[in-house]
């Protein structure tokens, strides 16, 4: 596994913090935001998540396509879910809905469905805003040791680290295979022909990419076995230390999780603070 996500946040405020902070924040935020359903509350949470994301200093031009792809996919799935369920999810199951539009095949678009779709889109965008720094603002060599310092075992920490590196490794193998075939006079990404022709032209890529990726994984396993990995206690060269700013960030998100849990458990936000837009 010789590739990793690009270290786009190098030198940023978040990148200078202990890498454990970014991982803990992502976990705490997901558990907290998952308990919030009102889209108005989620918009406030999204604004806070984007503010946190700005601290990572990730250049927009480098992740523009990822954000666009994420927005399109999340919007499509949220829309389909809203249409299929009619907005009857969670505490709304069995309640009266407000029809907005009748669709073919007996499907309907309701006000509750639109509210559900909007809340899902905003929630997952906030997840992405907090998750992107984990991928791009943690030094590639620090992820495994950060997991180990969080109390996970050596085997599990290295396994997760290698799993995260698998995606960029696969992308690297894909690019190298295309370059090798172009040198030999075959361009699998040539725009000539119809859709079926283009897909057929891509077929010769999959076998070498798959074989190359598996061979690389096998080489990694052999290298770890030759170094006696797993036979004794592992000593990590990289040492981590939490500064005051790191503790403050963790404390803020712990407080967010506690508040979100209390509001969800007591129903205070639904009945008193911010009643739902659509009952």
C-alpha positions in Angstrom: 0.0 0.0 0.0 2.3 2.8 -1.3 -0.3 5.5 -1.8 -2.4 7.7 0.6 -4.8 10.6 0.5 -3.0 13.8 -0.3 -2.0 15.9 2.7 -3.9 19.0 1.6 -4.3 20.6 5.0 -0.5 20.7 5.7 0.3 23.7 8.0 -3.3 24.5 8.8 -4.6 25.0 12.4 -6.2 21.6 12.5 -3.2 19.9 11.0 -1.1 21.3 13.9 -3.4 19.6 16.4 -3.0 16.1 17.7 -4.4 13.7 15.0 -6.5 12.0 17.6 -8.5 15.2 17.9 -9.7 15.0 14.3 -10.7 11.4 14.7 -12.5 12.0 18.0 -14.3 15.1 16.7 -15.6 13.1 13.7 -16.9 10.3 15.9 -18.5 12.6 18.5 -20.1 14.8 15.8 -21.6 11.8 13.9 -23.2 10.5 17.1 -24.5 13.9 18.0 -25.8 15.1 14.7 -27.5 11.8 14.0 -29.9 12.5 16.9 -31.0 15.9 15.4 -33.9 15.8 12.8 -35.2 19.3 12.5 -33.7 20.9 9.4 -33.4 24.3 11.1 -31.3 22.8 13.9 -29.3 20.9 11.3 -28.5 24.1 9.4 -27.0 25.6 12.5 -25.0 22.4 12.9 -23.9 22.5 9.3 -22.7 26.1 9.8 -20.6 25.0 12.8 -19.2 22.0 10.8 -18.2 24.3 7.9 -16.5 26.6 10.3 -14.6 23.6 11.7 -13.8 22.5 8.1 -12.3 25.9 7.3 -9.8 25.4 10.1 -8.3 22.5 8.0 -7.2 24.9 5.2 -8.1 22.4 2.5 -7.9 24.1 -0.9 -11.3 24.2 -2.6 -9.9 23.5 -6.1 -8.4 20.2 -4.8 -11.7 18.8 -3.4 -14.2 20.6 -5.7 -15.1 17.4 -7.6 -15.5 15.4 -4.4 -17.9 18.0 -2.9 -19.9 18.1 -6.2 -20.1 14.3 -6.4 -21.1 14.1 -2.8 -23.8 16.7 -3.1 -25.3 15.0 -6.2 -25.3 11.6 -4.7 -26.7 12.6 -1.4 -29.4 14.7 -3.0 -30.5 11.9 -5.3 -30.7 9.3 -2.5 -32.5 11.7 -0.2 -35.0 12.5 -2.9 -35.7 8.9 -3.8 -36.0 8.0 -0.1 -38.5 10.9 0.5 -40.6 9.8 -2.5 -40.6 6.1 -1.5 -41.4 6.7 2.1 -43.6 9.7 1.7 -41.9 11.3 4.6 -43.1 8.7 7.0 -40.0 7.9 8.9 -39.2 7.8 12.6 -41.9 9.4 14.7 -43.8 10.4 11.6 -44.8 6.8 10.8 -48.6 6.5 10.7 -49.2 10.2 10.8 -51.2 12.3 8.4 -49.2 13.6 5.4 -49.7 16.7 3.3 -49.7 15.8 -0.4 -47.9 18.2 -2.8 -47.6 16.2 -6.0 -48.9 12.8 -7.3 -46.3 10.8 -9.2 -46.5 7.8 -11.5 -46.6 4.2 -10.1 -48.6 5.4 -7.2 -45.8 7.4 -5.6 -46.4 10.8 -4.0 -44.4 13.8 -3.0 -45.4 15.2 0.4 -44.4 18.1 2.6 -43.0 15.6 5.1 -41.0 14.0 2.4 -39.4 17.3 1.4 -38.6 18.0 5.0 -37.1 14.6 5.4 -35.0 15.0 2.3 -33.7 18.4 3.3 -32.7 17.3 6.7 -30.9 14.3 5.3 -29.0 16.4 2.8 -27.9 18.9 5.4 -27.0 16.2 7.9 -24.7 14.3 5.4 -23.1 17.5 4.2 -22.2 18.3 7.8 -20.8 14.8 8.2 -18.6 15.4 5.1 -17.4 18.8 6.4 -16.2 17.1 9.6 -14.9 14.0 7.9 -12.9 15.6 5.1 -10.2 16.9 7.6 -9.7 13.3 8.8 -8.7 12.3 5.2 -6.8 15.5 4.2 -5.5 17.2 7.4 -3.9 14.2 9.1 -0.4 13.4 8.0 -0.5 10.0 6.2 2.0 8.5 8.6 0.1 9.6 11.7 -3.2 7.8 11.2 -2.1 4.4 12.4 -0.3 5.7 15.5 -3.3 8.0 16.3 -5.7 5.0 16.3 -3.2 3.1 18.5 -3.0 6.0 21.0 -6.8 6.0 21.1 -6.6 2.5 22.7 -7.0 0.3 19.7 -4.8 -2.7 19.2 -1.7 -2.7 16.9 -3.3 -5.1 14.5 -6.6 -3.1 14.2 -4.8 0.2 14.0 -2.6 -0.9 11.1 -5.5 -2.7 9.4 -7.6 0.5 9.4 -4.6 2.5 8.2 -4.0 0.1 5.3 -7.7 0.0 4.5 -7.8 3.8 4.2 -4.8 3.7 1.9 -6.4 1.1 -0.3 -8.6 3.6 -2.2 -5.7 5.9 -3.3 -3.6 2.8 -4.0 -6.2 1.5 -6.3 -6.4 4.9 -8.0 -2.6 4.9 -8.5 -2.7 1.4 -10.0 -5.5 2.5 -12.3 -3.5 5.5 -13.6 -0.3 3.5 -14.0 -2.2 0.8 -16.0 -3.7 3.3 -18.3 -0.3 5.0 -18.9 1.3 1.6 -19.6 -1.4 0.8 -22.2 -1.1 4.2 -23.8 2.7 3.6 -24.3 1.8 0.4 -26.1 -0.5 2.3 -28.5 -3.9 1.5 -26.8 -5.9 4.3 -25.2 -8.7 2.9 -23.0 -10.1 6.4 -22.4 -10.4 7.3 -26.0 -13.7 9.2 -26.6 -14.3 7.6 -30.0 -17.4 5.4 -30.4 -20.6 4.9 -28.4 -21.2 4.1 -24.8 -21.0 0.3 -25.4 -17.7 0.7 -27.3 -16.2 2.8 -24.5 -17.2 0.3 -21.8 -15.7 -2.5 -23.9 -12.5 -0.5 -24.3 -12.2 -0.3 -20.5 -12.5 -4.1 -20.0 -8.7 -4.8 -20.4 -8.0 -2.4 -17.5 -9.8 -4.3 -14.8 -7.7 -7.5 -14.8 -4.3 -5.8 -14.5 -5.6 -3.3 -12.0 -7.1 -6.1 -9.8 -4.0 -8.3 -10.1 -1.6 -5.4 -9.4 -3.6 -4.3 -6.3 -3.7 -7.8 -4.9 0.0 -8.3 -5.6 0.7 -5.0 -3.8 -1.3 -6.1 -0.8 0.5 -9.4 -0.8 3.9 -7.6 -0.8 2.7 -5.5 2.2 1.7 -8.7 4.1 5.1 -10.3 3.3 7.0 -7.2 4.4 5.1 -7.1 7.7 5.6 -10.8 8.3 9.4 -10.6 7.6 9.6 -7.8 10.2 7.8 -9.9 12.8 4.7 -7.8 13.0 2.2 -9.2 15.5 4.7 -11.4 17.4 5.2 -8.9 20.2 4.5 -5.5 21.5 4.9 -2.8 18.8 7.0 0.3 19.5 5.7 3.4 17.6 8.4 5.8 16.6 6.0 8.7 16.4 5.0 10.3 19.7 1.8 12.3 20.1 0.9 15.0 22.6 -2.4 16.9 23.3 -2.0 20.6 23.7 -4.5 22.9 25.4 -6.2 23.8 22.1 -6.7 20.1 21.3 -8.4 19.5 24.7 -10.7 22.5 24.2 -11.8 21.3 20.8 -12.6 17.8 22.2 -14.4 19.3 25.1 -16.6 21.4 22.8 -17.7 18.4 20.8 -18.2 16.3 23.9 -20.6 19.0 25.1 -22.3 19.0 21.7 -22.9 15.3 22.0 -24.3 15.6 25.5 -26.7 18.4 24.5 -27.9 16.6 21.4 -28.5 13.4 23.4 -30.4 15.2 26.2 -32.6 17.1 23.7 -33.3 13.9 21.8 -34.0 11.9 24.9 -36.3 14.5 26.5 -38.0 15.7 23.3 -37.4 19.3 24.4 -36.3 20.6 21.0 -39.3 19.1 19.2 -42.1 20.3 21.5 -40.8 23.5 23.1 -37.7 25.0 21.4 -38.3 24.4 17.7 -41.5 22.6 16.8 -41.3 20.8 13.5 -42.1 22.8 10.4 -44.4 19.9 9.2 -46.1 17.8 11.8 
